[in-house]
Amino acid sequence: MRRHRDRPGGAADSERGPVAVGASPGDHRGTSAAGDGLFTLPVTEALRKDRFSGSATVPSAVTSCHDRPLRGRLMTELRPLDMGFMELEDTDRHISLGIGAVAIMAGPIPTRSAFDAMLAEGVDRNERLRQRVRRSPLDLTAPVWEQDPDFALAHHIRWTALPGAGDEPTLRELIATELEERLDRDHPLWQCVVVDRVSDGRWALIVKAHHSMVDGVSGMSLFERLCDPPEDSVSKRTVPSRLSGVGLVDRLVRGVRDPWAVPRFALTMARGLLPVMGAAVSPAPSSSLNGPIGRQRRYAIARASLTDVHAIGTSFEVTVNDVVLAAVASAYRTVLSRRGEEPTAGKVRVLVPVSVRAPGAEEITDNRVSAMIPYLPIELADPIERLTAVHERVARHRARGEAGAQSSLLAIAEWVPHALVGWTFRLAGHFPQRSVAALVTNVVGPRHRLTFHGREVLEILPCIPLAMRLRTTIAVLSYRDCLIFGITGDFDTTPDIDNIADGIEGEIAELSARASRSDLGDSR
């Protein structure tokens, strides 16, 4: 069932296609669902004016960096990281850089006219969904978001139906197919796929957006705004003109007043960047998790109770994020062992995105993430020792301020000529990185029930792409009391992707059992 979709008008369509999935404002022991990339960093910045988010008065120094007049209108430039995802996609014909959310809906499926009307309302509330990327000749200046003069909702909606019983393996195969396909850059970079005949009388909605448009936080916020408004929502939301905190412009102003401020800032940034840069260029021991990837994908799902994960964190005095990484470490340990590879120390280093999005900026559709690159303790066989090691290693990375240093570097990049930034991302795309084995990102979804056109959203499955020789990536999303692990794998090199899902579920079940025994012992 690799190609079985049709357009709203009924014509077969096999070539259209590549995708969209917040973060909690903290990472509390045992009680927090994780943020985008497992952590949130309390870094704030001045907001530029994003016309789709409401009016705002922005300091001119910040506005000039992203917004410029074009043909009498204010056009929003892509930030360096947003642009970088497009450059990275251009360097590798095997990848499609989109992130997605697959909503499993209670039936019955709406009619096409009713669905179109409902989606149109959501699009009207999000101007970015009507904007495409406009690039300059020879890419001498930064690309900008501009209104698509030929915008038509039909460009962004496809209808399909699962064959047979419409079971989960069949749905997973469809999701994998959607992850393979690129979005049409002649139009706004998003798409919805309506899936009929899902088992048990359900249907599904696949929402996809290019990574240059959203990160985990903004993508999840975008999906929520496409759903029915909550009963207590306000009719109009205004983005604050400036958030509290210290941004790059603030630091430059402070440097004039305090001659030692800039050297201190540079030293802090260097201390944070050096470990990350060293990790990026230092190859890790050879592993089947890192290597060339093909065009086709596989997709698997693991599930856990958020209540159980909270209980584990409380029992062992670790965070929910630690539990997530420990479960992933266990799964990779099992998979590598079954592949005949020794799970030695220093073999699996993972990229962990870190949200640097300020509170109140969730609805701004762009990328505001940094990263940490910790080693997973796959060499440890005991689940509790593994969990403790994860907690200690992540704490060391956070203490060094790696994520904050990278965020400052990206802020500086906004003042560098676009052509130089573009070539830097292109060079990175051609560089065969061998230091990172996988990516694990965690997105906080809503704790309240969502509905779409009156239909309940039963479950939300996150899905993210592959790139940079990473043969597996894992997106973790919480919705209500469920924690979903969406695992993307390269089709040719990850035929055992279900073992990763089984390993995650098994580790969380084992940790939950041990937490229960520990609590029982304490009560005695």
C-alpha positions in Angstrom: 0.0 0.0 0.0 2.9 2.4 -0.8 0.8 4.6 -3.1 -2.9 4.7 -2.6 -3.9 8.3 -2.1 -6.2 10.6 -4.0 -6.9 14.3 -4.2 -10.1 15.9 -3.0 -11.4 15.7 -6.6 -10.7 12.0 -6.8 -7.7 12.0 -9.1 -4.8 9.7 -8.1 -1.9 11.5 -6.5 1.4 9.7 -5.8 3.9 12.5 -6.1 2.6 15.2 -3.7 3.9 15.3 -0.4 7.0 15.6 2.5 6.0 17.4 8.6 4.5 19.0 12.4 4.7 18.3 15.9 5.8 22.1 23.0 7.7 22.3 25.9 6.9 22.7 29.5 8.5 25.7 31.2 10.5 23.5 33.4 11.8 20.1 34.1 10.7 19.1 37.6 11.6 16.0 39.4 9.1 13.3 38.9 6.3 15.7 38.0 7.2 17.3 34.7 6.3 16.0 31.2 9.4 16.9 29.2 10.0 19.9 27.0 10.9 20.1 23.4 14.0 18.0 23.1 13.6 16.7 26.7 14.5 20.0 28.3 13.5 23.6 28.2 16.1 26.4 28.8 14.9 29.6 30.5 16.4 31.8 27.7 14.4 34.7 26.6 14.8 37.1 23.6 13.2 40.1 22.0 10.4 39.1 19.7 10.3 40.4 16.1 7.0 41.2 14.7 5.3 38.1 13.2 2.2 39.4 11.4 0.3 36.1 11.8 0.7 36.2 15.6 -0.9 39.6 16.2 0.4 43.1 16.5 3.5 44.0 18.5 5.8 46.9 18.9 9.4 45.6 18.5 12.7 47.3 19.2 14.2 48.5 15.9 17.5 46.7 16.4 15.7 43.4 16.6 13.2 44.1 13.8 15.9 45.0 11.4 17.5 41.6 11.8 14.4 39.7 10.5 11.9 42.0 8.9 12.4 44.1 5.9 10.1 46.0 3.5 9.6 44.3 0.1 7.4 45.9 -2.5 5.7 48.1 0.1 5.1 45.2 2.6 6.9 44.0 5.7 8.4 40.6 5.0 9.7 38.3 7.7 13.1 36.7 7.0 13.8 33.1 7.9 16.1 32.8 11.0 19.5 31.1 10.4 18.3 27.8 11.9 15.0 27.9 9.9 17.1 28.5 6.7 19.5 25.8 7.7 16.9 23.1 7.5 16.2 24.0 3.9 19.9 24.0 3.1 20.4 20.7 4.7 17.5 19.2 2.8 19.0 20.5 -0.5 22.3 18.7 0.1 20.8 15.2 0.4 18.3 13.9 -2.1 17.5 11.0 0.3 15.9 13.1 3.1 12.7 15.1 3.6 12.9 17.5 6.5 9.4 17.7 7.9 8.0 16.9 11.2 4.5 15.5 11.7 1.6 14.8 14.1 -0.8 12.0 13.4 -4.1 12.5 15.3 -6.2 9.4 15.7 -9.9 10.5 15.7 -13.1 9.1 16.9 -15.6 8.5 14.1 -17.4 9.2 12.0 -15.1 10.9 9.4 -16.5 14.3 8.3 -17.6 15.0 4.8 -15.1 16.6 2.5 -17.0 19.9 2.5 -17.3 20.0 6.3 -13.6 19.2 6.7 -12.6 21.9 4.2 -14.7 24.4 6.1 -13.2 23.5 9.4 -9.6 23.6 8.2 -10.2 26.9 6.4 -11.1 28.4 9.8 -7.8 27.2 11.3 -5.9 28.6 8.3 -7.6 31.9 8.7 -6.2 32.1 12.2 -2.6 31.3 11.1 -1.2 33.6 8.5 2.0 31.6 8.1 -0.1 28.8 6.6 -0.8 31.1 3.7 2.8 32.1 3.2 5.5 30.5 1.0 9.3 30.9 1.1 10.7 33.4 -1.4 14.5 33.1 -2.1 16.6 35.8 -3.7 18.7 35.3 -6.8 21.9 33.4 -6.0 20.7 33.4 -2.4 22.6 36.6 -1.6 20.0 37.7 0.9 18.0 35.7 3.4 14.8 34.0 2.2 11.6 35.6 3.3 8.0 34.5 4.0 5.6 36.1 1.5 1.9 35.6 0.8 1.3 32.9 -1.8 -0.6 34.7 -4.6 -2.0 31.3 -5.8 -3.0 30.0 -2.3 -5.7 27.3 -2.6 -6.7 25.0 0.3 -6.9 22.1 -2.1 -3.1 22.2 -2.6 -2.8 21.1 1.0 -5.4 18.4 1.6 -5.3 14.8 0.5 -7.7 12.0 1.2 -6.9 8.3 1.4 -8.2 5.1 3.1 -6.4 2.2 4.7 -6.9 -1.1 3.0 -8.1 -4.3 4.7 -8.8 -4.1 8.4 -7.0 -0.7 8.7 -4.9 -2.0 11.6 -1.9 -0.2 13.2 0.8 -1.8 11.1 -1.0 -0.6 8.0 -1.2 2.9 9.4 2.4 2.9 10.4 3.3 2.0 6.8 1.3 5.0 5.5 3.1 7.3 8.1 6.5 6.0 6.9 5.5 6.8 3.3 4.5 10.3 4.2 7.8 10.8 5.9 9.6 10.0 2.6 7.9 12.7 0.5 9.0 16.3 0.3 6.7 19.3 0.5 6.1 21.5 -2.6 8.2 24.7 -2.1 6.1 26.6 -4.6 3.4 26.7 -2.0 3.2 27.1 1.8 5.1 24.3 3.4 2.4 22.2 5.1 -0.1 19.5 4.3 -3.0 17.5 5.8 -3.7 13.9 4.9 -7.2 12.6 5.9 -7.1 8.8 6.5 -10.4 6.9 6.4 -11.0 3.3 7.5 -8.8 3.1 10.5 -9.7 0.1 12.7 -12.5 0.3 15.3 -14.5 2.9 13.3 -11.8 5.6 13.7 -10.1 7.9 11.2 -6.8 9.8 11.3 -5.4 13.2 10.3 -1.8 13.5 9.4 -0.6 17.1 9.7 2.8 17.9 8.2 4.9 21.0 8.1 8.5 21.7 7.0 11.1 21.9 9.8 12.0 25.4 8.5 8.6 26.6 9.6 8.1 24.9 13.0 10.0 23.2 15.9 8.4 20.9 18.4 6.8 23.7 20.5 5.4 25.8 17.7 4.4 22.7 15.8 2.3 21.4 18.6 0.8 24.8 19.2 -0.1 25.0 15.5 -1.9 21.7 15.6 -3.9 22.8 18.7 -5.0 25.9 16.9 -6.3 23.8 14.0 -8.5 21.9 16.5 -11.7 23.2 18.0 -11.0 26.2 20.3 -11.3 25.2 24.0 -14.4 26.5 25.8 -12.4 29.0 28.0 -10.2 30.4 25.1 -10.1 34.0 24.3 -11.0 35.2 20.9 -7.8 37.1 20.2 -4.3 36.5 21.5 -1.5 39.1 21.4 2.1 38.3 21.3 4.1 40.4 23.8 6.3 42.9 22.1 9.3 42.0 24.3 9.9 39.3 26.8 11.8 39.8 30.0 15.4 38.5 30.0 18.7 39.2 28.3 19.1 38.9 24.6 22.1 39.6 22.3 21.2 43.3 21.9 21.0 43.7 25.7 24.4 42.2 26.1 25.9 44.6 23.5 24.3 47.6 25.3 25.6 46.2 28.7 29.0 45.9 27.2 29.2 49.6 26.6 28.3 50.3 30.2 30.4 47.5 31.7 33.7 46.8 29.9 33.9 43.4 31.5 30.4 42.2 30.5 31.4 41.2 26.9 34.5 39.2 28.0 32.5 37.4 30.6 29.8 36.6 28.0 32.5 35.3 25.5 34.1 33.2 28.2 30.8 31.6 29.2 29.9 30.9 25.6 33.3 29.4 24.9 33.0 27.1 27.9 29.7 25.8 26.7 30.6 25.5 23.0 33.9 23.7 23.3 32.5 20.4 24.6 29.8 20.5 21.9 32.2 21.3 19.1 34.6 18.6 20.3 31.8 16.1 20.3 30.7 17.1 16.9 34.1 16.5 15.2 35.2 13.5 17.3 34.0 10.3 15.8 32.4 7.8 18.2 33.2 4.1 17.9 31.7 2.5 14.9 28.0 1.6 15.2 25.3 0.3 12.9 23.1 3.2 14.1 25.2 5.7 12.1 25.7 5.4 8.3 24.4 6.2 4.9 20.6 6.2 4.7 18.2 5.6 1.8 15.0 7.2 0.7 12.4 4.8 2.3 11.4 4.8 5.9 9.9 2.6 8.6 7.9 3.8 11.6 7.2 2.2 15.0 5.3 3.2 18.1 5.9 2.7 21.9 3.5 3.8 24.6 3.7 4.4 28.3 1.5 5.9 31.0 2.6 9.4 32.0 1.4 8.7 35.5 3.7 5.6 35.7 6.6 7.6 34.4 5.9 10.4 37.0 5.9 7.7 39.7 9.2 6.3 38.5 10.7 9.8 38.7 9.4 10.4 42.1 10.6 7.1 43.5 14.1 7.4 42.2 14.4 11.2 42.5 15.0 11.7 38.8 13.1 13.6 36.1 10.6 12.4 33.6 13.2 13.2 31.0 15.8 11.0 32.6 13.3 8.1 32.5 12.7 8.7 28.8 16.5 8.7 28.0 17.1 5.6 30.2 14.4 3.7 28.3 15.9 4.7 25.0 19.3 3.6 26.3 18.0 0.2 27.2 16.3 -0.3 23.8 19.5 0.6 21.9 21.5 -1.7 24.2 19.2 -4.6 23.3 19.2 -3.9 19.6 22.9 -3.6 19.3 23.4 -6.8 21.3 21.0 -8.7 19.0 22.9 -7.3 16.0 26.1 -8.8 17.4 27.6 -5.5 18.5 29.1 -5.1 21.9 27.2 -2.3 23.9 30.4 -0.6 25.2 30.8 2.7 26.9 31.0 5.7 24.5 29.4 3.9 21.6 26.0 5.7 21.5 26.0 9.5 21.6 22.5 11.1 21.0 21.5 14.6 19.9 19.0 16.0 22.4 17.3 19.2 21.2 16.7 21.8 23.9 14.0 24.4 23.7 15.1 28.0 24.2 11.7 29.3 23.4 10.6 32.0 25.9 7.2 31.7 27.7 4.5 33.3 25.6 6.2 32.6 22.3 4.8 29.2 21.7 2.6 30.4 18.8 5.4 31.9 16.8 6.2 29.5 13.9 9.9 29.2 13.7 12.7 27.2 15.3 14.0 28.2 18.8 16.1 25.2 19.8 19.6 24.4 20.9 21.0 20.9 21.8 23.1 18.7 24.0 25.0 15.6 22.9 25.2 13.1 25.8 26.4 9.5 25.8 23.8 7.0 26.7 25.0 4.4 29.3 24.3 1.4 27.2 27.2 -0.4 28.8 25.2 -0.8 32.1 22.9 -3.8 32.4 21.0 -2.8 35.6 18.0 -0.5 34.9 18.4 1.5 38.1 22.2 2.0 37.5 21.3 3.0 33.9 18.7 5.5 35.1 21.1 7.0 37.6 23.9 7.4 35.1 21.5 9.2 32.7 20.5 11.6 35.4 24.1 12.4 36.3 25.4 12.8 32.7 22.6 15.1 31.7 23.1 17.2 34.8 26.8 17.6 33.8 25.8 18.8 30.3 23.3 21.2 31.7 25.8 22.6 34.2 28.2 23.4 31.5 25.7 25.6 29.7 26.1 24.0 26.3 22.6 24.7 25.1 22.7 28.4 26.2 26.1 28.8 24.4 24.7 27.4 21.1 21.7 29.7 21.4 23.9 32.7 21.7 25.9 31.5 18.7 22.7 31.3 16.7 21.8 34.8 17.8 25.2 36.1 16.6 24.6 34.3 13.3 21.6 36.5 12.7 24.0 39.4 12.1 26.3 37.5 9.7 25.7 37.9 5.9 23.2 35.4 4.7 25.4 33.9 2.0 28.1 32.9 4.6 25.5 31.3 6.9 24.0 29.4 3.9 27.3 28.0 2.8 28.1 27.0 6.4 24.9 24.9 6.5 25.6 23.4 3.1 29.1 22.4 4.1 27.7 20.8 7.3 25.2 18.9 5.1 28.0 17.4 3.0 30.1 16.5 6.0 29.8 12.8 6.9 29.2 13.2 10.6 30.1 10.0 12.6 29.9 11.3 16.2 26.2 11.1 16.8 24.2 7.9 16.6 20.6 9.0 17.1 18.3 11.9 18.0 15.8 11.9 20.8 13.4 14.8 21.1 10.5 15.2 23.6 7.5 17.4 23.0 4.9 18.3 25.6 1.4 18.0 24.2 -1.9 19.2 25.8 -3.1 17.6 29.0 -6.7 18.4 28.1 -8.9 16.7 25.6 -8.8 18.0 22.0 -11.6 17.8 19.5 -11.6 18.4 15.7 -15.0 19.4 14.2 -16.6 17.8 17.3 -14.6 14.5 16.9 -12.4 13.6 19.9 -8.7 13.3 19.4 -8.0 9.9 20.9 -4.2 9.8 20.4 -1.4 11.9 18.8 1.6 10.1 17.3 4.7 12.2 16.7 6.9 11.5 13.7 10.2 13.2 12.7 12.6 12.7 9.7 16.1 11.2 9.3 19.2 13.1 8.2 22.9 13.4 8.8 23.5 9.6 8.7 21.2 9.1 11.6 19.4 5.8 10.9 16.9 6.2 13.7 15.2 9.2 15.4 12.8 9.1 18.3 10.1 11.8 19.0 8.3 11.6 22.3 5.0 13.3 22.8 2.7 13.5 25.8 -1.1 13.9 25.3 -3.4 13.7 28.3 -2.0 10.7 30.4 -0.2 8.9 27.5 3.5 9.2 26.5 4.0 8.2 22.8 7.4 7.3 21.3 7.3 7.7 17.5 10.4 5.9 16.1 11.5 6.6 12.5 14.0 4.3 10.9 15.8 3.8 7.6 14.0 1.1 5.7 17.1 -0.8 4.5 19.2 -0.7 7.7 16.5 -0.8 10.4 14.4 -3.9 9.8 14.4 -4.5 13.5 12.7 -1.2 14.4 10.0 -2.9 16.4 12.7 -4.1 18.8 13.4 -0.5 19.7 9.7 0.0 20.5 9.5 -3.2 22.5 12.7 -2.3 24.4 11.4 1.1 25.4 8.1 -0.3 26.7 9.9 -3.1 28.5 12.3 -0.8 30.3 9.6 1.5 31.5 7.5 -1.5 32.7 10.6 -2.8 34.6 11.4 0.6 36.2 7.7 0.9 37.2 7.8 -2.5 38.9 10.9 -1.6 40.8 9.5 1.7 41.8 6.4 0.0 43.2 8.6 -2.5 45.2 10.7 0.4 46.4 7.7 2.4 47.6 6.3 -0.7 49.3 9.5 -1.2 51.1 9.6 2.4 52.3 6.1 2.2 53.6 7.1 -0.7 55.8 
